[in-house]
Structures are given as C-alpha cells and as structure tokens.
Amino acid sequence: MSGGDGAGRGAGAAGTGASSAGAAGVATVGPRAAGPGAPGRGAPGRGGAGAASPSGGHELARRVRESIELSSFAVIGVIVVLFVVLSATSSNFLTGSNLSNVLDETAEYGIMAAGEALVFISGGFDLSIGAIYALAGIFCAMAAQHMPTPLALILGTLSGLGMGIVNGLLVTLARINAFIATIGTQFVISSVALVVTGGLLISDSSASFVAIGRGSFLGVTYYSYAWLAVVVVTGFVLWRTRLGRYMKAAGGGEAAARLAGIRVGLVRTTAFALSGACAALAGVIEVSRTGTGNSNVDPTIPLTVIAAVVIGGVSIFGGEGAIWRTVIGALILTLIDDGLALLNVAPTWEQAFEGVIILIAVGFDAWTRLRR
C-alpha cells in the first residue's frame, strides 16, 4: 500500500519504534516524507544534489551574459575599425553624400534583415525573402495602376505577410524543415512572379508612385526612415513584449518552451509572417524607387540578408540576438562594399570579403556556445 510505504520510509528516519503509530502515522508522516525535500523520493528539492542546482544555474546565466556582451563588443569593434580605416584611406568616405548613400543602400537589406532576425531567434530559417521581395513589388506596381499609391503599398506589404504565414504553417503544421520549406516556397513564388509578369517589366513612373521611393526629408530618404521605423518596431517587439520573450524561448529550447505553456508553432508562424512583411515592404519601396516591378531579382538577396543577421551576432542556433546588432551587421556589409569601391578594389573580391566575415561570425557563435 503506497501510504504505508511512505509511512514506513518516514518512520525509518526516526527509528523502528514508530511502527506502532498505525493509521494515524500513515496519515501524518506519509505526506511529509513524500514532500519535495524527502530523500526517499529521489527529488532534489532543498537538499542533497539539488543544492548545487542554483549555483549551476547562476553560472550558466553568467556565461550567457558574458557571451552576449562579447558578441556586442565584437560587432561594435568591427564597425568602428571599418570607419577608422575607411576615413583614413579615402577622403570621400566621410562626405555627406557618401554617408547618405551608405544609409540608403543599407535600408533595403536592413529592413529584410530585421524580419529575418526574428525568424532566426525563434529557431527558424527563411530563404524565400528574395522571392517575396520581388512578387510583393510586382503586386504593388500592378495595383498602383488602379488605385491610390498608399493603398497599393499597403496591399503589396500585406501580400508578403500572407506569404510569410504560409511559410510558418508549412514549418509548424506540416513539420517541414524550415530550410527545405522556404527553398520550396522560393521556387513557387518566383514562378508565380514570372507567370504574372510574363517575363516583362511592370512599370509605373507616375510622380505619386515614385515619390515614396525617391523622396527625402532633411537629406535622408524615405527608404531610410522606413528602415528606422522597422528597426524600432521589431526591436520593441523583441525586447519589451511577451511575444519577443516567447521567440527567444522557442529558439533557445523548443521542448522547454512547450513545457512552459508557450505555443511554439504560433510564435514561429508569427516570426515568419513578420519576416514576409519586412521583405515585402523592402520590395514595394524598391519598386517605388525604380518605377518598375521585375520578376528577375538578384538571387543573392537572401544570402546577403542572412549574412547581415549572422554578422550582427544573431545565433544561427536560435534563442539569442538583438535587432540593433542586425543593424550593425547590415551596415558592416554596406561599408565593405562602399570601401572597396572607394579604394578601387576589384568587385570580384567583394563576396570573398563577405564570406570570410560570415565564417568568422559563425565560428565565433559556435565558440561562445562551447564556452558555456
């Protein structure tokens, strides 16, 4: 009888004379013996081996904080070194026009990198952002021919949100690996873009349409302001909201997050949706700037965006990262491109430099995890 067993164990600690306690002893001693600190149950509780767990938890937390701080210092150090070197080697680097161009060129990838960072942190991976970028821009250009420009921009962005939701459902409900799922949707979305356009450019060079992409305020383009807005919103979501905490928990340990009551599938689908919306926003603003929607976009867009995320210190294993570091990662890539152009270095070296930096960033991420 289980109650008798508990009583016997509890009585055994005090001696054998308690065997005459009878049923009353079973009722009083048994529950105490079965408590969290009882050694007979094997629970760590407050004594025995369990006493070491708080210090172990503090040690793990300390190491995590140290690795995060180290990542932050590293990414800041890289961009500072780039600024110093380029300022010293090129007289054109610190000019207002060049710095404005750096911001403008970074905005396109920076917007997408903010959304991609959320997917990475929640434990996912999205390779379809280049295709979403193209198709959303095409939808926007087509819609702008029949409706006001602001509404066309909104519809184009919402189309990316919908495509992101599809990615999330494929990963969370269909249980398809995120890498494979988003490669598949990339091909599908690219094919849809080709069918919709017939391989032709969708043009709209009206003043109201191109004003968003080409306009500026106080010397800064609207594209850069859009990037700033995306960074503020995604940074706030990740840093100050329950959703952001759930994203980090889902990426840090799916099993533990589920045990804590977090709906991991919904959290990751939300991250994919936001990533799709960010890619679409970059696409519609770019179409507004060029005045044309094109199904044939640069195939390296997803890789460049992922490079910005990884260089910014967002862990490829999930659970760690910050939007502000993604901003710096995107700026580092742009500064490399800008610096090579200013120094008249052959463009063929551009991807080599980026590849080396990516390898260093990923290796650093793996090393900080091993230190824990």
N, C-alpha and C positions, 0 to 999 in steps of 0.2 A: 504494500500500500504506500503511495507516494508521500502522504502526510506523515506516516510512521517513519519512512526513510529519512525525511527531513528532520523529524524529531530526534531520531537516533543519532544523526550527524551532529545536530546542535548539542545533544546531551553528551556526546563523546568528547567534546571540548572541555566540559566541566568535570567529567568523571563518569563512572558507571553507576553511581548511586542514584542518578536521576531516572533510572528505568522505572521506578515506582510512580512517576508523575502521572502516567495514564493518559487518558484522552485530553485532559486539560493541558498537559505538557505538549501534546501534539498541536493543540490549537495556538499556543503562545510561542513556543520555541521554534516550531517549524517555519513560520513565515520569516522570522528573524534570520534563521540560518540560510534561507533562500534569498536573502537580500543581496544587493549589488556588491557588498563588500565581503560576502561569505566565500572563504577559500574552497569550501566543498563544492561549490558550483563551478569553479574554474573561471569566474568572471573577474576581470582585472580590477574593476571598482576602484576603491581607495587604497588598497594595499597590494602587497606582492609586486608582481611585474608591472601592474598597471600604474604604479607610482612613477615609472620612468616616462610614461607617455606624454605628460605635459612638457617636460624639458625637451623631448624629441620633437614635439610639435613646434615649440618655440625655436628650436634650432633650424627646422625646415623653413619656418617663416622668415627667419633671419637670412638664410641663404637665398631665398626667393627675392627678398628685398635687395640684397646685395647684387644679385644678377640683373635685376631690373635697373638699379642705379648704374651699374656698369654699362648696360646697353645704352642707357640715356646719355651717359658721358661719352661713350664711343661715337654715337651718331652725331652729337653736337661737335665733338672734336673733328670729325671728318669734314663737316661743312665749314667750320672755322678755318681749317687748313686750306681748303679749296679757295675760300675767299681771299686769304692772305696771299697764296701763291698766284692766283689769277690777277689780283690787284697789283702785285709786284712785277708780273711778267707782261701785262697788257695794259696800255694806257687807256684803252677803250672800254675796259670792263666796268669801271665804276661810273660810267656816264648814265644819265637819266634814261636815255632811250634804250640802252642795252639792258639795264635792270628792269625796265618796263617790259621789254621783250622776254626776259627770263621769266617774269611772273606770268605773262600771257601764255607762253609755251608750256609752262608747268601746270597751268589751270586745267587743261584738257585731261592730262593724266592724273592730276591731283584729285579731281572730282571722282574719277573712277576708282582711284586708289583708296579713298575714304570708304567707299562701299565695299570694296574687296577686303579691306582690313576687317570689317565686321564679320565677313564670312570666315576668314582665317581664324579670328579669335573664337568664334563659335564652333570651330572644329571642322569647317568645310573648305571647299576649293571651287573656284569658279573660272572656267576658261571660256565662257560664252560671252564675256562682256564686249569683245570686239564686234561680234555679230549683232548683239543688242544695240550697240552704239550706232551701227550702220542702219539697221532696219528702223529704229526709232527716228533717226534723222530723215529717212525716206518718207515715213508716215507723216512727219511734221511738214516736210516740203509739199507733199500732196495735199494735206489738209489746209495749208495756208493759202492754197489757190481757191478755196471755197468758204473760208471763214476767217474771222479776225486772227491776227498773228498770235496774241497771247493765248487764245484758246487752242490754236494749233500746237503751240509749245507745250501746253499742259497735256493735251492728248498724246503727243509724242512721248512725254515723260511717263505718263500712265501706262503706255504700251510696254515700256521697259519694266515697270513694276509688275505687270501681268506676266511677262516672260520670266522674271525672277521668281515669281510664285510657282510657276511650272517647274523650274529648276529645283526649288525647295521640295516640292511634292515628290518629284522623281527620287530625290535623295532620301527623304524621310519616310514616305509611304511605300514607294516601290522598292526601297532599300537598295538602290543602285549606287555604287561607289561614286562620290562627287566628281572625281576626276573623269570617269567614264561618262557619267550623265551629262556633264557640261560640254564635253567634247561632242557628244551626240547632238545636243541642242544647238551647239555652234554650227554644225553642218546643216541642220534643219533650218535654222533661222537665216543662215547665209543663202540657202537655196530659195527660201521664201522671198528674200530681198531681190534675188536675181529674177525670179518669176514676176514679181510685182513691177519691177522697172523694165523688164525685157532687155536688160543689159545696157539701158540708156540712162543718161543723167536726168534727174528730176529737178528742174530749175525754177527758182522764184527769186528774182533780183529786185523785187519791189522795195521801195525805201522803208516801208514799215517792217518788212520781214528781216532785212539785213541790219536794221538799226540795233537790234539786240546783240548780235554777234560782233558788230564793228564799232558800236558806240563806246564812249568812255565818260568818266566823271572824275574830275580832279587829276587827270592824267593817267588814271587806272581804268582798264577796260571793264565792261560789264561781265565779261568772262571771268576775270579775276575776282570780282565781287561775288559772283555765283560760287566760285570755289571757296571763298571765305565763308559764305553762308552754309555751304555743305559741311565744311570743317567744324563750324560752331555747332550745328545741329547734331551731327554724328558724334562729335566729341562729348556733347552734353548727354546724349543717349547712353554712350558707353561709360561715362564717368559718374553720372549723377542719377541714373534711373535704375529701376528694378530690372528692366529688360537688359541693360548693359551688364549688370551683375550676373544675370542668368546666362548671357552669352559667354562670359568668362568661365562660369561654372560648367556649362555644356562642353566647352572646348577643353577645359582642364581635366575633366573626368566625367564621361557620359554616365557611367554606372552610378557614381556617387551623386551626380545631379538628379538622376531619376529617383534614387532613394530619398533625396531631399524634397521630392514632390515637384520638381521642375519639369515642365513639358518640353523636353529637349527638341522634339520634332517641330513644334510650333516656333520655338526660339530660332532654330536654324532656318526654317522656312522664312521667317521674318527677316533674317540676315540676308538671305538670297534675294528677297523682294527688294530690300533697300539697295543692294548691290546693283540689281537690274535697273532700278530707278536712277541711281547715280550714273550708270553707263548711258542710259537714255538721255539724261539731262545734258551730259557732255556731248552726245551726238546731235541733239537738236540745236544747241548753241553753236556747234561747229558748222552745221548746215546753214544756220542763220549768218554765220560769218562768211562762208564761201558762196552762199546763194544757190547751192546745188546739193542734192542728195545722191549718193553714189553707193552702189552695192559692192563695189570693188574697193575695200578699205585695206589699210596696212595690216597684214597678218601678224605683225609683231606687237600690235597694241596690247593684247592680253599679257604677253611676256614682259613688256615694259612696265605695265601696271603692277604685275606681281613682283617685279624687281624693286619697284619703289616701296612696296609694302614690306618686303623682306629686308631691304637695306635699312628701312626705318625701324627695324627691331621687332616687328610683329612676328611671333613664333609661328613657324610652319606646322608645328605640332598642336597649335591651338591653346587657348586659355590665357594668353599673355599678349599685351600690345597696347598702344595708345595712338590716337588719331594724330596728335601733334608730331609724333615721331614719323608717322607716314608722310606728313607734310614735308619734313626734312628729307626723308628718303626721296621723294619726288623732286625736290629742289636739287639734291645731290646729282641725280641723273641729268637734269637740265643744265646744271653748271658744268658737268663734264662735257656735254655736247657743245655748250657755248664756249668753254675754254679751248676745246680742240679746234673749233672754228676760228677763234681769235688768234690762236697760236699757229694757224695754218698747218695743223696736223692732218694727215690724210683721213678722210671719213671712214676708211676701211678699218681703222683702229678703234673706232667708237664702240662697237659691240665687244671687242676684246677687253677694253677697259671695264665696261659694264659687267661682263662675265666674271672677271676677276673679283670685282667688288661683291657680286652676288655670292660667289664661292666663299669669300671671307665672311660675309654676313651670316650665311647658313652655318658655316663651320663655327662661328662664334656662338650662335644659338645652341648648337649641339654641345659645345664645350661648357657653356654655363649650366646646361642641364646635367651634364655629367658631374659637375662640381657639387651638386646637391646630394 
